[in-house]
Amino acid sequence: MPENARLNGNVDQIDLEFVEREATPQLLMKLSIQLHLAGLSLSNTVSILEIFGVERARSTVHNWVHKADLQPEPGRCPDHIAVDETVIQLDDEQYWLYAAVDPETNELLHTKLEPTTTKVLAHSFLTELSEKHDVSDAVFLVDGSHSLQDACQRHGFDFRDEKHGNRNAVERVFREIKRRTLCLSNCFSNAETETADY
């Protein structure tokens, strides 16, 4: 189901019939599966669950993906890669999301969630991306991010500073991630408020 490997699909497409007991809200299970299929590491996916007050082991998320029979597809060899970083705000906490998107397919190639942004983290993000996909001949589309430009230079990647055009693919993905994160955050904040009222 390649549609789940991109964040433009509907989480309702993920079938959770394999679930025997519901210790985790199904919406969070589906989001976790979708984020991992989109390239977020198991550790970062577990961190997202913790933001919503749900603690699960990496192996649990791995089992959800495996049982849903939605394994990530093998590496890609894109011509262009739109890369960027953005802040995800949840209540009083901020997280930095790094993302690499194939602008031709709008497919997320790799993501990384960090509590801050630095040149070292940007370099680590591109290292992980290059381990997953053949990006040696790709042109990286970077906006004004100095840390990502520095990381591209250190890796010897061909890159260009681009604010529009093919870079819009990563901006669309960021908008959708932020929209879904905000919806889930509001949903769980309202649930906590209702529980506190009782």
FIDRENVO-214918 format. One record per residue: residue number from 1; residue in three letters; x, y, z of N, C-alpha, C in turn. Coordinates in steps of 0.05 Angstrom, whole numbers, plus 5000, padded with zeros to 4 digits. Example, Ala and Ser with C-alpha at 12.3 -4.5 7.8 and 13.67 -1.06 7.14 Angstrom:
// residues 2
pos,code,npx,npy,npz,capx,capy,capz,cpx,cpy,cpz
1,ALA,5264,4886,5156,5246,4910,5156,5264,4934,5156;
2,SER,5257,4955,5142,5273,4979,5143,5258,5001,5157;
//
This chain:
// residues 198
pos,code,npx,npy,npz,capx,capy,capz,cpx,cpy,cpz
1,MET,5017,4977,5000,5000,5000,5000,5018,5025,5000;
2,PRO,5028,5033,4977,5047,5055,4975,5035,5081,4985;
3,GLU,5008,5084,4983,4996,5109,4992,5002,5115,5021;
4,ASN,5005,5094,5037,5011,5098,5066,5040,5107,5070;
5,ALA,5057,5104,5051,5085,5112,5053,5087,5142,5050;
6,ARG,5066,5155,5041,5065,5184,5039,5045,5195,5059;
7,LEU,5047,5219,5068,5029,5229,5087,5004,5242,5074;
8,ASN,4999,5236,5049,4975,5247,5036,4953,5227,5035;
9,GLY,4958,5203,5046,4937,5182,5048,4920,5186,5072;
10,ASN,4899,5169,5074,4881,5171,5096,4888,5149,5116;
11,VAL,4891,5156,5142,4899,5135,5162,4877,5114,5164;
12,ASP,4853,5120,5155,4831,5100,5156,4837,5076,5137;
13,GLN,4856,5080,5118,4863,5058,5100,4879,5037,5114;
14,ILE,4890,5043,5138,4906,5023,5153,4887,5005,5168;
15,ASP,4888,4980,5162,4871,4960,5175,4883,4950,5201;
16,LEU,4869,4952,5223,4878,4943,5249,4863,4919,5259;
17,GLU,4854,4902,5241,4839,4878,5249,4857,4859,5266;
18,PHE,4883,4861,5263,4901,4844,5278,4902,4851,5308;
19,VAL,4891,4874,5316,4892,4882,5344,4874,4865,5361;
20,GLU,4886,4852,5381,4870,4835,5399,4860,4850,5423;
21,ARG,4876,4868,5434,4868,4885,5456,4876,4913,5451;
22,GLU,4860,4932,5458,4865,4960,5452,4878,4975,5475;
23,ALA,4904,4972,5479,4918,4986,5500,4926,5014,5490;
24,THR,4927,5017,5464,4934,5043,5452,4911,5052,5434;
25,PRO,4903,5078,5436,4882,5087,5418,4888,5081,5389;
26,GLN,4868,5072,5374,4873,5063,5347,4883,5086,5329;
27,LEU,4874,5110,5334,4884,5133,5318,4914,5137,5322;
28,LEU,4924,5133,5346,4953,5136,5351,4968,5112,5339;
29,MET,4956,5088,5339,4969,5065,5326,4972,5070,5296;
30,LYS,4950,5080,5284,4951,5086,5255,4971,5108,5249;
31,LEU,4972,5129,5265,4991,5150,5260,5019,5140,5263;
32,SER,5024,5123,5283,5051,5111,5287,5059,5094,5263;
33,ILE,5041,5078,5253,5047,5061,5230,5054,5079,5206;
34,GLN,5037,5099,5202,5041,5117,5179,5067,5132,5181;
35,LEU,5073,5143,5205,5098,5158,5208,5123,5140,5203;
36,HIS,5122,5115,5213,5144,5097,5209,5147,5090,5180;
37,LEU,5125,5085,5167,5126,5078,5138,5136,5102,5122;
38,ALA,5132,5126,5132,5141,5150,5118,5170,5156,5123;
39,GLY,5183,5140,5140,5212,5143,5144,5221,5151,5171;
40,LEU,5202,5157,5189,5210,5164,5217,5220,5138,5230;
41,SER,5242,5141,5245,5254,5118,5258,5235,5108,5280;
42,LEU,5239,5083,5288,5223,5072,5310,5226,5088,5335;
43,SER,5250,5097,5341,5255,5113,5365,5240,5140,5364;
44,ASN,5240,5153,5341,5226,5178,5338,5196,5174,5338;
45,THR,5187,5152,5327,5158,5145,5327,5149,5141,5356;
46,VAL,5165,5127,5372,5158,5123,5400,5158,5150,5415;
47,SER,5176,5168,5407,5176,5195,5419,5150,5210,5414;
48,ILE,5140,5207,5389,5114,5220,5383,5092,5209,5401;
49,LEU,5092,5182,5405,5071,5171,5422,5074,5182,5451;
50,GLU,5099,5185,5460,5103,5196,5487,5092,5224,5490;
51,ILE,5093,5240,5469,5082,5267,5469,5052,5265,5476;
52,PHE,5039,5244,5468,5010,5241,5473,5005,5224,5498;
53,GLY,5026,5220,5514,5023,5206,5539,5022,5176,5537;
54,VAL,5030,5164,5514,5029,5136,5510,5058,5125,5508;
55,GLU,5065,5107,5526,5092,5096,5526,5091,5068,5514;
56,ARG,5105,5064,5492,5107,5038,5479,5136,5033,5471;
57,ALA,5143,5008,5470,5170,5000,5461,5172,5002,5431;
58,ARG,5197,5005,5421,5201,5006,5392,5191,4980,5379;
59,SER,5196,4958,5393,5187,4932,5382,5157,4931,5378;
60,THR,5142,4945,5395,5113,4945,5393,5105,4958,5367;
61,VAL,5117,4982,5361,5110,4996,5336,5119,4979,5312;
62,HIS,5142,4967,5314,5152,4949,5292,5131,4927,5287;
63,ASN,5121,4915,5309,5101,4894,5306,5075,4904,5294;
64,TRP,5067,4928,5300,5043,4939,5288,5046,4941,5258;
65,VAL,5069,4952,5249,5075,4954,5220,5075,4927,5207;
66,HIS,5089,4908,5220,5091,4881,5209,5064,4867,5207;
67,LYS,5048,4869,5228,5022,4856,5229,5002,4869,5210;
68,ALA,5005,4895,5205,4988,4909,5186,4996,4902,5158;
69,ASP,5018,4888,5155,5029,4879,5128,5034,4903,5110;
70,LEU,5047,4924,5121,5053,4948,5107,5082,4955,5109;
71,GLN,5099,4938,5100,5128,4942,5102,5137,4965,5085;
72,PRO,5157,4981,5094,5167,5002,5078,5180,4991,5052;
73,GLU,5178,5006,5031,5189,4998,5005,5219,5002,5006;
74,PRO,5234,4987,4989,5263,4989,4989,5272,5016,4979;
75,GLY,5298,5021,4981,5310,5047,4974,5303,5058,4947;
76,ARG,5306,5084,4945,5300,5099,4920,5325,5111,4909;
77,CYS,5322,5122,4885,5345,5136,4872,5333,5161,4858;
78,PRO,5324,5180,4874,5311,5204,4862,5330,5223,4849;
79,ASP,5320,5238,4829,5337,5259,4815,5339,5284,4832;
80,HIS,5318,5292,4845,5317,5315,4862,5306,5308,4889;
81,ILE,5316,5321,4910,5306,5317,4937,5302,5344,4950;
82,ALA,5277,5349,4959,5271,5373,4974,5276,5367,5003;
83,VAL,5294,5383,5016,5299,5378,5045,5293,5404,5060;
84,ASP,5284,5400,5084,5278,5424,5101,5276,5415,5130;
85,GLU,5273,5435,5147,5269,5431,5175,5247,5450,5184;
86,THR,5231,5442,5203,5210,5459,5214,5205,5453,5243;
87,VAL,5193,5472,5257,5186,5468,5285,5158,5457,5287;
88,ILE,5155,5437,5303,5129,5426,5310,5124,5434,5339;
89,GLN,5102,5448,5344,5095,5458,5371,5073,5441,5382;
90,LEU,5078,5430,5406,5058,5415,5421,5056,5427,5449;
91,ASP,5034,5440,5455,5031,5454,5480,5055,5473,5484;
92,ASP,5071,5469,5505,5093,5486,5510,5120,5476,5499;
93,GLU,5119,5453,5486,5144,5440,5477,5147,5444,5447;
94,GLN,5173,5447,5439,5180,5449,5410,5198,5426,5402;
95,TYR,5193,5416,5378,5210,5395,5366,5217,5404,5338;
96,TRP,5240,5396,5329,5249,5402,5302,5245,5377,5285;
97,LEU,5231,5380,5263,5227,5358,5244,5243,5363,5219;
98,TYR,5261,5345,5213,5276,5345,5188,5261,5327,5168;
99,ALA,5259,5334,5143,5246,5317,5124,5259,5319,5096;
100,ALA,5259,5297,5082,5269,5295,5055,5246,5284,5038;
101,VAL,5238,5298,5017,5216,5290,5000,5225,5289,4971;
102,ASP,5215,5268,4957,5219,5266,4928,5198,5283,4915;
103,PRO,5205,5306,4904,5184,5325,4893,5169,5313,4869;
104,GLU,5180,5293,4856,5166,5281,4833,5142,5265,4842;
105,THR,5144,5251,4865,5123,5233,4875,5110,5243,4901;
106,ASN,5121,5265,4913,5113,5275,4939,5117,5254,4961;
107,GLU,5134,5235,4956,5139,5214,4976,5160,5223,4996;
108,LEU,5154,5218,5022,5173,5223,5043,5195,5202,5041;
109,LEU,5220,5210,5038,5242,5192,5037,5254,5187,5064;
110,HIS,5255,5207,5081,5266,5204,5108,5257,5227,5125;
111,THR,5253,5222,5151,5247,5243,5170,5263,5238,5196;
112,LYS,5267,5259,5211,5281,5257,5237,5269,5278,5255;
113,LEU,5263,5270,5279,5251,5289,5299,5271,5293,5321;
114,GLU,5277,5318,5326,5298,5325,5346,5288,5348,5364;
115,PRO,5298,5350,5389,5290,5371,5407,5302,5398,5400;
116,THR,5321,5399,5382,5334,5424,5374,5344,5421,5345;
117,THR,5357,5441,5334,5369,5440,5308,5398,5450,5309;
118,THR,5416,5434,5297,5444,5441,5296,5456,5431,5270;
119,LYS,5480,5440,5263,5493,5430,5239,5499,5400,5242;
120,VAL,5506,5391,5266,5512,5363,5271,5487,5346,5265;
121,LEU,5464,5355,5275,5439,5340,5270,5431,5340,5241;
122,ALA,5435,5362,5227,5430,5363,5198,5448,5344,5183;
123,HIS,5473,5343,5191,5492,5324,5179,5484,5295,5184;
124,SER,5475,5289,5209,5466,5262,5216,5441,5255,5200;
125,PHE,5423,5274,5196,5399,5269,5180,5406,5261,5151;
126,LEU,5424,5276,5139,5432,5269,5111,5448,5243,5110;
127,THR,5463,5237,5131,5477,5211,5132,5457,5188,5132;
128,GLU,5436,5190,5149,5416,5169,5150,5401,5167,5123;
129,LEU,5395,5190,5111,5381,5190,5085,5398,5176,5064;
130,SER,5424,5181,5064,5441,5169,5044,5445,5139,5049;
131,GLU,5441,5130,5074,5442,5101,5080,5417,5087,5070;
132,LYS,5395,5101,5069,5369,5089,5061,5365,5089,5031;
133,HIS,5376,5110,5018,5370,5114,4989,5396,5122,4975;
134,ASP,5396,5117,4949,5419,5125,4932,5414,5154,4924;
135,VAL,5427,5172,4938,5423,5201,4934,5448,5214,4923;
136,SER,5468,5198,4915,5494,5210,4907,5492,5227,4882;
137,ASP,5473,5222,4864,5470,5237,4840,5447,5257,4841;
138,ALA,5433,5259,4864,5410,5276,4866,5418,5305,4871;
139,VAL,5401,5323,4862,5404,5351,4868,5386,5357,4892;
140,PHE,5398,5368,4914,5383,5374,4938,5373,5403,4935;
141,LEU,5347,5405,4940,5334,5431,4939,5331,5441,4968;
142,VAL,5346,5462,4975,5347,5472,5003,5339,5501,5002;
143,ASP,5323,5509,5023,5318,5538,5025,5341,5551,5040;
144,GLY,5337,5571,5055,5358,5586,5068,5371,5572,5092;
145,SER,5365,5547,5097,5375,5533,5121,5406,5530,5119;
146,HIS,5420,5545,5135,5450,5543,5135,5459,5515,5144;
147,SER,5445,5503,5163,5454,5477,5173,5451,5456,5152;
148,LEU,5429,5456,5136,5426,5436,5115,5445,5441,5092;
149,GLN,5449,5467,5085,5469,5473,5064,5497,5464,5072;
150,ASP,5504,5469,5097,5530,5460,5107,5532,5430,5106;
151,ALA,5511,5416,5114,5511,5386,5113,5513,5376,5085;
152,CYS,5500,5389,5066,5503,5381,5037,5532,5384,5028;
153,GLN,5544,5407,5035,5572,5411,5028,5590,5390,5040;
154,ARG,5586,5384,5065,5603,5365,5079,5600,5337,5067;
155,HIS,5577,5331,5056,5572,5305,5043,5581,5305,5014;
156,GLY,5586,5329,5003,5593,5331,4975,5569,5329,4957;
157,PHE,5545,5334,4967,5521,5333,4951,5518,5358,4935;
158,ASP,5506,5355,4911,5499,5377,4894,5474,5389,4905;
159,PHE,5473,5415,4911,5449,5428,4922,5446,5456,4910;
160,ARG,5421,5465,4912,5416,5493,4904,5395,5505,4923;
161,ASP,5398,5530,4927,5380,5546,4944,5355,5552,4928;
162,GLU,5333,5540,4936,5308,5543,4921,5285,5548,4941;
163,LYS,5270,5568,4937,5248,5575,4956,5221,5565,4946;
164,HIS,5218,5561,4920,5192,5553,4909,5195,5529,4891;
165,GLY,5178,5526,4872,5180,5504,4852,5179,5477,4865;
166,ASN,5198,5460,4860,5198,5432,4870,5201,5431,4901;
167,ARG,5210,5452,4913,5212,5452,4942,5184,5453,4955;
168,ASN,5164,5460,4940,5137,5461,4952,5128,5434,4961;
169,ALA,5140,5412,4951,5132,5385,4959,5137,5382,4989;
170,VAL,5160,5390,4999,5166,5387,5028,5149,5406,5044;
171,GLU,5142,5429,5034,5125,5448,5049,5096,5436,5052;
172,ARG,5086,5423,5031,5060,5410,5032,5060,5389,5054;
173,VAL,5081,5373,5054,5083,5351,5074,5084,5363,5102;
174,PHE,5100,5384,5106,5101,5397,5132,5074,5408,5141;
175,ARG,5059,5420,5122,5033,5430,5129,5014,5408,5139;
176,GLU,5016,5385,5124,4999,5362,5132,5007,5350,5159;
177,ILE,5033,5348,5164,5042,5337,5189,5033,5356,5212;
178,LYS,5037,5382,5208,5029,5401,5229,4999,5400,5233;
179,ARG,4983,5398,5212,4954,5397,5215,4946,5372,5231;
180,ARG,4958,5349,5224,4950,5324,5238,4960,5324,5267;
181,THR,4984,5335,5271,4994,5336,5298,4977,5354,5316;
182,LEU,4968,5377,5305,4951,5395,5319,4924,5382,5325;
183,CYS,4913,5369,5306,4887,5355,5310,4889,5334,5332;
184,LEU,4910,5318,5331,4914,5298,5352,4919,5310,5379;
185,SER,4935,5331,5379,4941,5345,5405,4915,5356,5417;
186,ASN,4899,5369,5400,4873,5380,5410,4855,5358,5419;
187,CYS,4854,5336,5405,4837,5313,5412,4845,5303,5439;
188,PHE,4871,5299,5444,4879,5288,5470,4878,5308,5492;
189,SER,4882,5334,5486,4879,5355,5506,4850,5356,5516;
190,ASN,4831,5354,5497,4803,5355,5504,4795,5330,5520;
191,ALA,4806,5307,5513,4800,5283,5528,4810,5285,5557;
192,GLU,4834,5297,5561,4845,5300,5588,4828,5320,5604;
193,THR,4819,5341,5590,4802,5361,5604,4776,5348,5613;
194,GLU,4763,5332,5595,4738,5319,5602,4742,5299,5625;
195,THR,4765,5285,5625,4771,5266,5647,4775,5281,5673;
196,ALA,4788,5303,5672,4793,5319,5696,4768,5330,5708;
197,ASP,4748,5335,5691,4722,5346,5701,4706,5326,5717;
198,TYR,4712,5300,5714,4697,5280,5729,4707,5275,5756;
//
